[in-house]
Amino acid sequence: MTSVSESVGELRRPPAAVTPGERGATRIADRVVSKIASQAAREKLADQSAATARPRATVVVHHASSAHVRVHIELDYPCDIGTRCAEVRRHVALRVRALVGMEVPEVAVHVERLHLTPAHGAAQGRTR
């Protein structure tokens, strides 16, 4: 009986510690970071915009620790374009940093299209 209990005790020992260099690394694909960035831009624009086009993002990951992001968006017009771009830039950087753990030194926001929104009380249709 003693030999059986001793062998069971040997199985329950924790494995030997593996040095960090031998553990391997987790690599997050550019495409995954791109989807996170476009979703973050959509989150920021959803409450303030009636534009139907989804934001697109392209990402270049450097050394698995930093991501350079480029976001393409459409905005309603008239609006404060500079402020809206700054809000998107800040939100995308925060969300990528929080979800992926990468630093985001650059978020370039490209406004591809402006959608004219009618002013309150303005007539619908053509005007002369």
Summary of the structure (lengths in Angstrom):
residues: 128
radius of gyration: 25.0
end to end distance: 100.9
largest distance: 100.9
contacts: 299
relative contact order: 0.17
helix: 40%
strand: 26%
